[in-house]
Amino acid sequence: MKKHIRVVGAVILDKDDKVLCAQRPEGKNLALKWEFPGGKIEDGESASEALIRELDEEMGCRIDVKDKIITTTYEYDFGVVELTTYYSEVISGEIKLYEHVDMKWLKREDIHTLDWAPADIPAIELIASGKKA
Ligand SMILES: Nc1nc2c([nH]c(=O)n2[C@H]2C[C@H](O)[C@@H](COP(=O)(O)OP(=O)(O)OP(=O)(O)O)O2)c(=O)[nH]1
């Protein structure tokens, strides 16, 4: 049976309602695909604790985790990813790229133009429509 991986992603909006999109590095699963910053939930962590920790590690900023958008499950060759996305707000720190190779702030209706990790597509559609789940 494939490994089940619980992942959280932060959908960060700026003051102009643009969405932070981050590009994965080469040499890892889903190389150069676009994703929401975040990562795996560790044992004993809640989803929001994991998201706060990951954003600190990956981007050097502190976030507030807000409304849940959607949970989706996608089967990759390396495992089954259960991805839950949350609207989030940066409350301190400048965003830095410690793991990602690029980032973009895009209007909600433009985020679908990037080459996203497949698990993200349902969230992308909801975000573009301006709706919450
Ligand atoms: N952070 C994040 N991961 C996503 C998204 N969509 C998606 O399929 N994933 C996948 C990529 C990874 O396989 C997994 C997240 O794990 P991760 O970011 O902690 O792990 P990783 O593969 O970068 O590296 P590692 O920690 O295993 O070395 O979920 C997304 O929007 N954000």
The ligand as an ORCA input file, in Angstrom:
! r2SCAN-3c Opt
* xyz 0 1
  N       3.779     22.160      0.753
  C       3.016     21.666     -0.205
  N       3.183     20.367     -0.609
  C       2.384     19.943     -1.591
  C       1.413     20.759     -2.203
  N       0.777     20.024     -3.158
  C       1.330     18.791     -3.171
  O       1.035     17.865     -3.900
  N       2.323     18.735     -2.192
  C       3.132     17.550     -1.920
  C       4.598     17.741     -2.219
  C       5.272     16.816     -1.224
  O       5.275     15.501     -1.738
  C       4.342     16.880     -0.034
  C       4.783     17.948      0.941
  O       5.824     17.522      1.644
  P       7.058     18.447      2.036
  O       6.993     19.768      1.347
  O       7.168     18.429      3.502
  O       8.171     17.529      1.508
  P       9.188     17.589      0.338
  O       8.825     16.601     -0.713
  O       9.364     18.994     -0.139
  O      10.532     17.163      1.020
  P      10.962     16.285      2.232
  O      10.524     17.025      3.449
  O      10.279     14.958      2.041
  O      12.417     16.246      2.025
  O       3.066     17.250     -0.544
  C       1.255     22.104     -1.768
  O       0.455     22.902     -2.267
  N       2.089     22.502     -0.765
*
